């Protein structure tokens, strides 16, 4: 796994090197709008979207892997191998190096990257149409899209993934204009790192091939293929690892806790309205016999048929749809419709369902004080080891330890009865296990933590 980690690191370094040779001018006028959208993005997140983890296990994996890159120079978990995508933990480790290891540092990193994704989206839209107004309208809608803002307030990979999806496509579009082979190499470097953020990003090959469809194969292409063999190997290795990981997960050997605060579904009124407007925009778009966005949307339409797709999987599809919406609003030149859509998007902020349990768990992962050299027992230990070095055990691990070594926890021991001990998320048996651990120890209530309608209890063992 560390060989694959080295490949990804080399990939990232090569991107930085090639960017030095990359020249592209954006007008001052455009920069002002991009800056405004970025500030609006941050303001909306802090006003309407609580900073919180949404997919606790997944996000804890990413954070703990990033932590161990910093502390151990290894891509690993504390007590297991890391089997998920490697691109995101590498970026988190860079942020940890600068600002310290903390779950809120990880969340702020995502917010920063969400601003960069707005820039990449603006650039992508501008390159497609060469019309600044289309880029401005589309980027405003993209900035206001509630699901994107919700994910930007967590540590889920999709925000970082969107950034690299658009940077990849921008590179290949620019190559189609200037035919500079260095630009194509940069595009491939972006692509190979993008598929190490989320493996389904391999579907980007569909629009990339569409862009390069008229290009004749030459020695340069075979050289690229040869040089990129390590990156191809890295993708295959990660695909096989994570595929096995999810097979175990869905067979019941691993329990996932993926929950969405936004709870967007295909039957949500806002999404249905955007889908309708986007389809109308598509009809205008194909009149010019341009099918590039069609291939982009087809590439990321898999959540409509994938059984295990969650809400954030739809974000790339809706991002491309938003480009079509911006194009349509520009073509019909009805400013009141733009205003109406903006009002609708803002109103939708107030319909976001907030899970107080999840917000409290995020705060606990940051604020919980554990005396040095003491044991901590919780529903899942990785929630608290993801950004700290602790002697932590899940309730399952603690029960198994007691069966083998009855006096294992004779030293200072604390027990946090966190949210999974109260609420049955995705079929977990944590509630039962939490009750069992309380029967095995004599605990005193040490502290309580509350947020909104959520309360958890913190216990210390009686000796």
C-alpha positions in Angstrom: 0.0 0.0 0.0 2.9 2.4 0.7 4.1 1.8 -2.9 0.7 3.0 -4.1 1.0 6.0 -1.7 4.4 6.9 -3.2 2.9 6.7 -6.7 0.1 9.1 -5.7 2.6 11.5 -4.1 4.7 11.5 -7.3 1.5 12.1 -9.3 0.7 15.2 -7.2 4.3 16.5 -7.4 4.2 16.2 -11.2 1.0 18.1 -11.4 2.6 21.0 -9.5 5.6 20.9 -11.8 3.5 20.9 -15.0 1.4 23.7 -13.7 4.5 26.0 -13.8 4.5 25.5 -17.6 0.7 26.1 -17.8 -0.4 29.6 -19.0 -4.0 30.7 -19.1 -5.3 34.2 -18.6 -8.6 35.1 -16.9 -9.9 38.7 -17.0 -9.9 40.8 -13.8 -13.6 41.0 -14.2 -13.9 37.2 -13.9 -11.5 37.1 -10.9 -13.8 39.6 -9.1 -16.8 37.3 -9.6 -14.9 34.2 -8.6 -13.7 35.9 -5.4 -17.3 37.0 -4.7 -18.6 33.5 -5.2 -15.9 32.1 -2.9 -16.8 34.5 -0.1 -20.5 33.8 -0.6 -19.7 30.1 -0.4 -18.0 30.4 3.0 -20.7 32.8 4.3 -23.5 30.4 3.4 -21.8 27.4 4.9 -21.3 29.2 8.3 -24.8 30.7 8.3 -26.9 27.7 7.2 -24.8 24.4 7.3 -23.5 23.2 10.6 -19.9 21.9 10.4 -20.2 18.2 11.0 -19.2 14.8 9.8 -21.9 13.1 7.7 -20.4 9.7 7.0 -18.7 9.0 10.3 -16.8 5.8 9.5 -15.6 6.9 6.1 -14.5 10.3 7.2 -12.8 8.8 10.3 -10.9 6.5 7.9 -9.7 9.4 5.8 -8.7 11.5 8.9 -6.8 8.7 10.6 -5.0 7.7 7.4 -3.9 11.4 7.0 -2.9 11.5 10.7 -0.6 8.5 10.3 1.0 9.9 7.2 2.1 12.8 9.4 3.0 10.8 12.5 4.3 7.5 11.0 5.1 8.3 7.4 2.7 5.5 6.5 -0.7 5.3 4.9 -2.4 3.1 7.5 -5.0 3.0 10.2 -4.0 2.6 13.8 -5.1 -1.0 14.1 -5.8 -2.1 10.5 -4.7 -1.5 6.9 -6.2 1.4 5.1 -8.3 0.1 2.2 -10.0 3.2 0.8 -9.0 5.8 -1.8 -5.6 7.4 -1.1 -5.9 10.8 -2.7 -7.8 12.5 0.1 -5.7 11.4 3.0 -2.6 12.7 1.3 -4.2 16.2 1.0 -5.4 16.0 4.6 -1.8 15.2 5.8 -0.5 18.3 4.1 -3.1 20.4 5.9 -2.3 18.6 9.2 1.4 19.4 8.7 0.6 23.1 8.6 -2.3 23.6 11.0 -2.2 20.5 13.3 -4.1 17.3 13.4 -7.7 18.0 14.2 -11.1 17.0 12.7 -12.1 20.7 12.4 -8.9 21.3 10.4 -10.1 18.6 8.1 -13.5 20.3 7.7 -11.9 23.7 7.1 -9.7 22.1 4.5 -12.8 20.9 2.7 -14.4 24.4 2.8 -11.2 25.9 1.3 -11.3 23.2 -1.5 -14.9 24.0 -2.1 -13.8 27.6 -3.0 -11.3 26.2 -5.4 -13.9 24.0 -6.9 -16.0 27.1 -7.7 -13.0 28.5 -9.6 -12.6 25.2 -11.5 -16.3 25.1 -12.3 -16.2 28.8 -13.5 -13.2 28.0 -15.7 -14.8 24.8 -17.1 -18.0 26.7 -18.0 -16.1 29.6 -19.6 -14.0 27.3 -21.7 -17.0 25.5 -23.0 -18.9 28.5 -24.2 -16.4 31.4 -24.2 -19.1 33.5 -22.7 -18.4 35.2 -19.4 -22.1 35.7 -18.6 -22.8 31.9 -18.9 -19.9 31.2 -16.5 -21.2 33.8 -14.1 -24.8 32.6 -14.1 -23.8 28.9 -13.8 -21.2 29.5 -11.1 -23.8 31.5 -9.0 -26.2 28.6 -9.2 -23.4 26.1 -8.4 -22.4 28.2 -5.4 -25.9 28.3 -4.1 -26.7 24.5 -4.6 -27.5 23.3 -1.1 -26.2 19.7 -1.4 -22.8 21.0 -2.5 -22.7 23.4 0.4 -23.7 20.6 2.8 -20.9 18.3 1.7 -18.4 21.2 1.8 -19.1 21.4 5.6 -17.9 17.8 6.2 -14.8 15.7 5.4 -16.5 13.6 2.6 -14.3 13.2 -0.5 -16.9 14.6 -3.0 -15.9 18.2 -2.7 -12.2 17.5 -3.4 -13.3 15.1 -6.2 -15.4 17.8 -7.9 -12.4 20.1 -7.9 -10.2 17.6 -9.7 -13.0 16.5 -12.1 -13.3 20.1 -13.4 -9.5 20.6 -13.5 -9.1 17.5 -15.5 -11.7 18.5 -18.0 -10.4 22.0 -18.2 -6.9 20.7 -19.1 -8.2 18.6 -22.0 -10.5 21.4 -23.3 -7.6 23.8 -23.3 -5.5 21.1 -25.1 -8.2 20.9 -27.7 -7.6 24.7 -28.3 -3.8 25.0 -28.1 -2.7 21.4 -29.0 0.2 21.8 -26.7 1.2 18.3 -25.7 2.3 19.5 -22.2 -1.3 20.5 -21.6 -2.5 17.0 -22.5 0.1 15.5 -20.1 -1.2 17.8 -17.4 -4.7 16.6 -18.2 -3.6 12.9 -17.8 -1.9 13.7 -14.5 -5.0 15.4 -13.2 -7.0 12.4 -14.4 -4.8 9.8 -12.7 -4.9 11.7 -9.4 -8.7 12.2 -9.7 -9.3 8.4 -9.9 -7.4 8.1 -6.7 -9.8 10.4 -4.9 -12.9 8.5 -5.9 -12.5 5.4 -8.1 -15.8 6.0 -10.0 -14.0 9.0 -11.6 -12.6 6.5 -14.1 -15.8 7.4 -15.9 -14.1 10.7 -16.9 -12.5 8.7 -19.7 -15.8 9.0 -21.6 -15.7 12.8 -22.0 -11.9 12.7 -22.4 -12.1 10.3 -25.3 -14.9 12.5 -26.8 -12.4 15.4 -26.7 -9.6 13.4 -28.2 -11.7 11.4 -30.7 -10.2 13.0 -33.8 -6.6 12.8 -32.6 -4.4 10.2 -34.3 -2.2 7.9 -32.3 1.5 8.6 -32.3 4.7 7.6 -30.5 4.0 10.3 -27.9 0.8 8.6 -26.9 2.6 5.2 -26.4 5.3 7.0 -24.4 2.6 8.5 -22.2 1.0 5.0 -21.8 4.3 3.5 -20.8 5.2 6.3 -18.3 1.7 6.1 -16.7 1.8 2.3 -16.1 2.5 2.9 -12.4 -0.6 5.1 -12.1 -2.7 2.5 -13.9 -1.3 -0.2 -11.5 -2.2 2.1 -8.6 -5.8 2.4 -9.8 -6.2 -1.4 -10.3 -4.7 -2.1 -6.9 -7.0 0.3 -5.1 -10.0 -0.9 -7.1 -9.4 -4.5 -6.0 -8.8 -3.5 -2.4 -11.9 -1.4 -2.1 -14.1 -3.8 -4.0 -13.2 -6.5 -1.5 -13.7 -4.0 1.3 -17.3 -3.2 0.2 -18.1 -6.9 -0.4 -17.3 -7.5 3.2 -19.3 -4.4 4.2 -22.5 -5.4 2.4 -22.2 -9.1 3.5 -22.5 -7.8 7.1 -18.9 -8.2 8.3 -18.4 -4.5 8.4 -21.1 -2.1 9.5 -21.3 1.4 7.8 -22.9 4.5 9.3 -23.5 6.8 6.3 -26.1 9.4 7.0 -26.9 12.6 5.2 -28.0 15.7 7.0 -29.5 17.1 3.8 -31.5 14.0 3.0 -31.8 14.9 -0.6 -33.6 12.4 -2.8 -34.7 12.3 -6.4 -38.2 13.2 -5.3 -37.0 16.5 -3.7 -38.8 19.4 -5.3 -35.6 21.4 -5.8 -33.8 18.6 -7.6 -36.8 17.9 -9.8 -37.1 21.6 -10.8 -33.3 21.7 -11.6 -33.6 18.4 -13.6 -36.5 19.8 -15.7 -34.8 23.2 -16.4 -31.5 21.4 -17.2 -33.2 19.1 -19.7 -34.8 22.1 -21.4 -31.3 23.7 -21.4 -30.0 20.5 -23.0 -32.4 20.8 -25.9 -31.1 24.3 -26.6 -27.5 23.0 -26.2 -27.8 20.1 -28.7 -29.2 22.4 -31.4 -25.6 23.5 -32.0 -24.7 19.8 -32.5 -22.5 19.9 -29.4 -22.7 16.7 -27.4 -19.8 17.1 -24.9 -21.9 17.8 -21.9 -24.1 14.9 -22.8 -21.1 12.6 -22.4 -20.2 14.3 -19.1 -23.7 13.7 -17.7 -23.8 10.1 -19.0 -20.5 9.4 -17.3 -21.9 10.4 -13.9 -25.5 9.2 -14.2 -24.6 5.9 -12.4 -26.3 7.0 -9.1 -29.7 6.7 -10.8 -29.2 2.9 -11.2 -26.6 2.1 -8.5 -28.3 0.5 -5.4 -25.8 1.8 -2.9 -25.6 5.4 -4.2 -26.0 8.1 -1.6 -27.0 11.7 -2.0 -23.5 13.1 -2.7 -23.0 10.7 -5.6 -25.4 12.8 -7.6 -23.3 16.0 -7.2 -21.1 15.6 -10.4 -24.3 14.9 -12.5 -26.1 18.0 -11.1 -23.0 20.1 -11.5 -23.0 19.4 -15.2 -26.8 20.0 -15.2 -26.2 23.4 -13.7 -24.0 24.3 -16.6 -26.9 23.6 -18.9 -29.2 25.7 -16.7 -26.8 28.6 -16.9 -26.7 28.2 -20.7 -30.5 28.1 -20.9 -31.0 31.2 -18.7 -28.4 33.1 -20.8 -30.1 32.1 -24.1 -33.7 33.0 -23.1 -32.5 36.3 -21.5 -35.2 36.4 -18.8 -33.6 38.0 -15.8 -36.6 37.4 -13.6 -36.2 33.6 -14.0 -32.6 33.9 -12.8 -33.9 35.8 -9.7 -36.7 33.3 -9.2 -34.3 30.4 -9.2 -31.9 32.1 -6.8 -34.8 32.8 -4.4 -35.8 29.1 -4.7 -32.3 27.9 -3.9 -32.0 30.3 -0.9 -35.4 29.2 0.5 -34.3 25.5 0.2 -31.6 26.3 2.8 -34.3 26.5 5.4 -35.6 23.0 4.5 -32.3 21.3 5.4 -32.9 18.6 8.1 -30.2 18.9 10.7 -29.2 15.9 12.8 -28.2 17.2 16.2 -26.7 13.8 17.1 -24.3 14.1 14.2 -23.3 17.7 15.1 -22.7 16.7 18.7 -20.6 13.7 17.7 -18.4 16.0 15.6 -17.9 18.3 18.6 -17.1 15.3 20.8 -14.4 14.1 18.4 -12.8 17.5 18.9 -13.6 18.4 22.5 -13.6 15.2 24.5 -10.9 15.3 27.2 -9.3 12.0 28.1 -6.6 11.8 30.8 -3.2 10.6 29.6 -2.7 6.8 29.7 -6.4 6.1 30.4 -8.5 3.8 28.3 -11.4 5.1 26.3 -14.3 2.8 25.3 -16.9 4.1 22.7 -19.2 2.6 20.1 -16.4 2.9 17.5 -12.9 3.7 18.6 -11.9 5.2 15.3 -14.2 8.2 15.9 -11.8 9.3 18.6 -8.5 7.9 17.3 -8.9 9.5 13.9 -7.1 12.7 15.0 -5.5 11.6 18.3 -3.2 8.9 19.7 -5.4 7.2 22.3 -5.7 3.8 24.0 -9.2 3.5 22.6 -11.4 0.4 22.1 -14.8 0.0 20.5 -17.5 -1.7 22.7 -17.0 -4.9 20.6 -13.2 -4.8 21.1 -13.6 -4.1 24.8 -16.1 -7.0 25.3 -13.7 -9.4 23.4 -10.8 -8.2 25.5 -12.6 -8.9 28.7 -13.4 -12.4 27.6 -9.7 -13.1 27.1 -8.3 -11.0 29.9 -10.9 -10.2 32.5 -8.7 -7.7 34.3 -7.5 -5.9 31.2 -9.3 -2.6 32.1 -8.2 -2.4 35.7 -6.4 0.8 35.0 -8.0 4.2 34.5 -11.0 3.7 32.1 -13.6 6.0 30.6 -16.6 5.2 28.6 -18.4 7.6 26.2 -22.0 6.6 25.5 -22.0 8.3 22.1 -24.7 8.7 19.5 -24.6 5.1 18.1 -25.5 3.9 21.6 -28.8 5.8 21.4 -29.8 5.7 17.7 -29.9 2.7 15.4 -28.0 4.0 12.3 -28.0 1.5 9.4 -28.8 -1.6 11.3 -25.9 -1.4 13.8 -26.0 -3.5 16.9 -24.1 -0.9 18.9 -27.1 -0.1 21.1 -27.1 -3.7 22.4 -23.3 -3.7 22.8 -23.4 -0.4 24.7 -25.9 -1.9 27.2 -23.7 -5.0 27.5 -20.6 -3.0 28.3 -22.4 -1.1 31.1 -23.3 -4.4 32.7 -19.7 -5.5 32.8 -18.4 -2.4 34.5 -19.5 -0.3 37.4 -19.5 3.3 36.0 -20.0 6.7 37.6 -21.5 9.5 35.5 -18.5 11.8 34.8 -20.0 14.4 32.5 -22.8 15.0 29.9 -22.7 16.7 26.6 -25.6 18.3 24.8 -26.4 20.0 21.4 -29.9 20.8 20.4 -32.0 17.7 21.1 -29.0 15.4 21.4 -27.4 14.4 24.7 -24.6 11.8 25.4 -23.2 10.6 28.7 -19.5 10.3 29.7 -18.6 7.8 32.4 -15.6 6.9 34.5 -15.0 3.4 35.9 -15.3 2.8 39.6 -12.4 0.9 41.1 
